[in-house]
Amino acid sequence: MKIRKGDEVIVLAGKDKGATGKVLRTIPREDRVVVEGVNLITKNIKADQQRAGKESGRVTVEAPLHVSNVALAENGVAVRIGYEFDEDGKKVRVTRPHKNRAKSAGKAKSAGKPKAAKAAKAAENDEPAEAAKEPASDD
């Protein structure tokens, strides 16, 4: 799932189409996200011992949306998200088609094989062994 907690998203479909909000939580197993102030429902809450001090009544809460109905918002416009590897071999989110780095709420996770990518870069930058050796001049 390319949408993460803390991302600013825009709703593409449904009763709240066009609304923007911050992702409060993600539910990857169900491919759903909860967006702040979007898809509000009213729940009737019954007072019980677990909710000590709170009364029963009606509560308005955000319901989950399917992740296909939201898109990352960049300057108020919906953009698509992809992944690329940066020069350090780390996997980063980028917006498409602009290839800008996506604003992330959390840290970017490291790629599956960062050591192999670093080793390949180091091999490219090193001079070949033959070119490094110069023949000794006899003076």
N, C-alpha and C positions, 0 to 999 in steps of 0.2 A: 504494500500500500504506500503510495507516494505522498499522501497527506499526513502531516505529523501534528502532534499536540503543539499549540501555540501559533500555528500558521494562520494567516489572514486569508479567508476564503470567501468566494462569492457563490451563491446558490444559483444553479443553472436550470433547475426544474422543480415543479411543485408549487404549493400555495404561497411560498415565500420567495419565488423567483426574483432574482435581482438583489436580494438582501446580502449584506456582507457581515461577517463576524469572525471572531477568533475561535479556533477549535479548542474546546475544553477537554475533550478526551477522545480517544480512538478505540474502536472495538474491531481489531483485525480479523478475528475469527468469523465475524459476521459481515465484514467489509462495510462498517458503519462508522460515522463520526457524529459527535455532539457539538453543535455550533452555538455559541453564546447569542441569545436573543432570537433564535430562529427555530421554527417548528415547535412552538410553544403549545403545551397541552395542559389541561386542568385535571388534577388528581384529587380525589376525595380521600383525605387521610383520617384514619381512626386513631384516637388517643390510646396508647398502651404503655406498659411499664418501660419498654426500651426507649421510648421517646419521652422520658420523664421531664416534666416542666413544660412540654409543648402541648397545645390544645389540638383537638380535632378540627377539621375544616377543609377548605379547598386551598390547594397549593398549585401554583403555575410553575411548571418545569419544562426544560428543553428535552425533546424526544430525539432519538438518533435519526440521522439521515443516511441514505446509502451514499457511499463515497463517489459513485458515478454521477451524483446530482450536485456535486460541488467541484470547484476548481480553484487553484491557488490564485489569489488576486495580487496583481502587481500594478500599482498606480491606478487602482479601481477597475482594471481590465483583467478578464480571465486569461490565464496563460497555462500552457501544458508544461509538464515536468518530465525530465528525463534524468539519466545518470551518466556521468563520464568520470574518467580517472584524471586527476590533476598531475602536475609534474612530479609530485612526491609519491605518486602511486596510490593516493587516497581516493576513495569513491565519493563524489560530491554530486549534489542535486543541481541541475541547471534548468533554466526555463527555455522552452522551445518556441519559436525557431531562433530566438535571439542569442542563445547560448550564454546568457547572463547567469551568474551564480545565484541560485535560489536563496532567499533569506530564510534561514533556519532558526527555529526557536532553541534547539539544542545542539549538541556537538555532532559533527559528521562522524559516522562510524567508519572504522578503517576497512579497507577492502579485504577480500578473501586472501589475496596473495601479494601483499605489499612488499615482502622481502624479495620475491622473484623480480618484481618490476624495478626495484632499486638496484638489484644485481645486474639487470640488463642495461640500465642507464649507466652504471659504473663501467661496464664493459665497453659501451659505445664511446665514452669519454676518454678512456685510456688509449695511449698511443700503442701501436703494435710493437711487439718486442724487438723485431728486426730494425724498425726505424729508430728506436731509442738507442740501439748500439751503433756507435760510429767506429769505423775502422781506425785503429791506432796509427798515427802518422810516425814514420821513422825519420827523425831529425838527426 
